[in-house]
C-alpha cells in the first residue's frame, strides 16, 4: 500500500483485530472519520484430519495476530504517525470455534475445533434424545442443539483428549472461543492474563442464557464475529439487517432489546451490548456454513480455478449455469434446515456443462442460500426487507452481488469501504467507557454501490424452485450405515491386491 507522511497527525486512532476462519487482519481506523489508516493481513491454514473434521493451530492464530500488529505498527512509523495515538483495540472473531489451554503453561491442549466441524454429531444426537419430544431447539439459548456451537465441541475434547480431561480434573483447563484465547494471551497469559468474553460470543456456546445474560448452570451441567459487522454497518435500529459473505454467510436482523424466537429455523442471538449500563440488543440470524468456502473448494480440491478472483471471470463468460445446480452442503445444512446429514450435490449436468457453468452454479448457490434465510426472516418479522446491506470478502465479486439482487428481487447495497466487521469492533472499542474517542451515535457519510434487480421475477422463482429441488436431493444423504463406504474401499483394495498377486505368479 502507498504510505503517506503525516508530520502533524494527532487524531485518535482505534485498532481492530479481525480474526476470521481463513485469515487474520489488523486494521487501524481514524476515530473521527472512520477511515482505514493502514492494515495488514495473514492467511490461516486449516487442517482436515478426518472427513468432517476442521481444525486450526491456536499458536498460529496467535502468531498471525502478533505479526499483523507488528507490521501495522511499522507502517505507522514509516508514515510518521505515533503508535501512542492508538487508544483502544477491538477484537472480532470467528465465533463458535473452540479452544482449551492450560493456564499454568499457557499452551493449547489441542487444536482449535473450527465452527463448521462435524465430529460431534453423535453428542448432538444424544443430547436431542434427552429433550422432551426430541426437540432440538433450546429457548434459553435461542439456538438449536447442533454441531455448530461450542459446548458440544468442549464435551468432545473432554471425552477424547487425555490432556484436556486431566487439565479439567486438576482445574488448570481454560476454555474459550478465539476472542478469549487472544485476549488472555495479549493481556499477560500465564502472568495474569484476563480470561473473558463478551455476550455476543457467549451466546454462541450453548451455555449462555440469552434472557438473563448469564452462564446457565443447568446448561453447563448438561453438557461473535457477525455482530461486529452489524455495528459497522450501523444497523443499530430494530429492523435493520446486513449479510456478511465470508467463509460462511451470516444474515443478521436487529430485533431491538427483546429476543425474538424464530418459527422458521433461524437463531436468536445477542447482537451486542455497548457498555455495562446499556441494554443488550438481540438479532435474528441465519447462518450458512459454506459460502466463500465453496470457492476455496473449487480452487484447492478440484483445481477448477487457480485463484479465488478467477471465479467471477469464468462465471461471467457464460452468464448461466445452463441448468446445473450446486448445493454445497459439505458440513450439512445450517439455517433454516439444521440438517446435519445433508451432503453436497451437483445436479443437472449434461455433456454441455463446463467448469464455467460450475463456477456460475457455485456463485448462484451462495445467493440461493441467502434467499432461503431472507424468506425465513421476513416470515418471522412480518416486515419484508426492502434492501439488503452486505459486506465481507466475497462482495468484491460484482457478478455475485448482481446475482444476489436478481435472486432476492430487492436492491443490494455495498459500502465501498468493505471492512465493516473490523470497523464495528473498532467502534465498540473506541466508544467504551474510559476510552470515549469514538461517538458511535454520529453517522458518517458512507459511499455505497447499489445493485438493482435486472431480471424477471418469474425467472428467479423458476431457478430458485429448481435449486430447492436439488436441496431435497441432498437431504439425509449421510445415514447410520455410512460406514459402508469404508467397506467398499477395503474390498477394492483387496481385489486390486489379489489381481496383482495372481498376475505376478
Secondary structure, DSSP 8 states (H G I E B T S, - for coil): ------TT----EEEEEEE-SSEEEEEEEETTT--EEEEEEEE---B-SSTT--EE-HHHHHHHHHHHHHHHHHHHHHTT--GGGEEEEEEEE-SS-EEEEETTT--BSS-EE-TT--TTHHHHHHHHHTSGGG--EETTTTEES-TTSHHHHHHHHHHH-HHHHHHHHTT-EEEEEHHHHHHHHHTTTTTT------HHHHTTTT-EETTTTEE-HHHHHH---HHHHHHHTT--STT-EEEEESSSEEEEEEEETS----SSS-EEEEEE--STTS--EEEEEEEES-SHHHHHHHHHTS-S-SSTTHHHHHHHHH-S-TT-EEE--TT-B-TTT-BTT---EEE---TT--HHHHHHHHHHHHHHHHHHHHHHHHHHHSS--SEEEEESGGGG-HHHHHHHHHHHTSEEEEESS--HHHHHHHHHHHTSTTT----TTS-----EEEE---S-HHHHHHHHHHHHHHHHHHTT-S-TTTTHHHHHHHHHHHHHHHHHHHHH-
